[in-house]
Amino acid sequence: MAVHPEPMDPQLLRRVLSAALAIILMLAGGANPASAAPRDTTTTLSLSHTSLFKGEMTWLKGKVTTRSGKGVKGVKVRLERRVDGGRWRKVATLKTRKNGTFSQRQRPAKEYTYRARVLGSSKVAASSSSTRAVHFVKGTDRGLGKRAKLLRSVLGKGKRAVRTVKVKGTDRVRFREYAKGMLVEVKKKGERRTWLVYGDIYRAYRKAGGPKGKLGVPTGDPRCGLPEAGCIQRFTKAAIYDNKSTKGVVQTGKGRRAEILAVARSQVGYSPSRKNATKYNKWVGSVGQAWCSSFLSWVSYAAGTGKTIPKHKRLKGLLKDIRENKVMKTGSKPKKGALVFFDTFDDGVVEATHVGIVVKVKSSTIVTVEANTSNPKNSSQRGVYQKERQRSRALFYAYPEY
C-alpha cells in the first residue's frame, strides 16, 4: 500500500523558500535588497546672485549625487534659511529631478543664509550642503543695463530696443523685452530700480499693455516659491498670479488685497473627485468636512499672506475669531476683498453657514468667489465658482487687514 506524505504547511513552505533564496544570494556574492545600506550622498547648493537690492530675486540651485558623482532621482530635499544667529526654518521641500538637480526661486525679504538638506531614508543617507548667504546692496541705483548683464541667462536674447515711456507718478520709465521676459527700469524721486517680469506673468503683463497699460509698473520682482509652484508679482495698479496650472491671473487693485483676489480667482473651476476631499481639506486637516472657509484660508496661504485669513478647519472656528474681534472687523457694507457670510439653510434659524470673498461690488449685487458651492451651469456639481448674488442675501461682511 502506497504512503502519501502530508502536504507542507504553506507558511512553513514560504519560510523554507525564503531561506533557500538567501543562501543562493549569499553564494552568488549578492546581498539581500531589504538589508542594503542607504547610499551615501553629497548635496550641493549655489545662488545665482548673492548681492541683491531689496525686492530682487535669486535662484537657488543644487544637486544630490552618489560617491561616483551620479545624480540621484526622486530624493526629498529640504531647503532651509535663517537670519544671522536665528534658527533654521523650512523654505520648501523639493524632489530631485532625473539628473539629481533641484531649484527654487526666492525673493528674500531679509539677509538670509540658506542650506539644503537630504534628511535620509532607507535608500539614501542624510547629507547637507554648505551654506550660502545673500546680502542687500546699499544704494538706490540699479539701471537697466546692469540688471540685464546679471540676468542674461534668465532673459535670453533681446527682442526689441530699449523704449522710454511716460508713466504718472514716476520721473521716467524705460523697458526692454527679451525672449523670456522684460526688464522695467523705474526712476522716481532720484531712485532708479530695475525689475524683472518673466514667464506667464510677463505674457499677461504684455497683453495688458506692459508699462504703458492699465496695470502700471512693477514694484519688485516676482515672489516665487509659493504653493503649487506659484509666483505673484505686484504692480502699482494690480497683481498677477501664476502657478503650475494657470497662465497668469490679473487682478486690479493694490497690495495684498489684489494678490489674494488673484489667487482666489485662479481656483475657479476646481471640483474634487470625491465629496469634501479637496486639496484645501487636506491642507487644513479637515477631509470629510465642509470646505468653504478652508478654501479661503488656503488662498491666503497660497498668496504668501497666511495670517490675513487665518487657518481654521471649520467655518465655526473662523466665525469665533471674527466674533471675538481677534482677526478682523465686521460690518454691513460690501467691499472688494471682504469676506461675505450667508445663511444657506432654510431651517428658520438665521446663522452664518457659508462664506465667500467679494471680487466686485455692483449697485444691487455682489460678485463673489465661493468654494463648496454649486456650479451655476450645473447645479449637481460642486466646486469653486464665481457667482453673482443679491446684496440682500448677505448676513454681514468681515474685512481682512490688507
Secondary structure, DSSP 8 states (H G I E B T S, - for coil): ---------HHHHHHHHHHHHHHHHHHTT---GGG---B--EEEEEES-SEE-TT--EEEEEEEE-TTS-B-TT-EEEEEEE-TTS--EEEEEEE--TTSEEEEEE--SS--EEEEEE---SSB--EE---EE-EE--SSB--HHHHHHHTHHHH-SB-S--EEE--TTSSEEEEEEBSSEEEEEEEETTEEEEEEEEHHHHHHHHHTTGGGSTT--BSSS-EEEEGGGEEEEEETTEEEEE-TT-S-EEEES-HHHHHHHHHHHHTTT---SSTT--HHHHHHT-TTS--HHHHHHHHHHHTT-TTTS---SSHHHHHHHHHTTSS-EEES---TT-EEEE----SS-----EEEEEEEE-SSEEEEEEEEEEETTEEEEEEEEEEEEEGGG--EEEE---
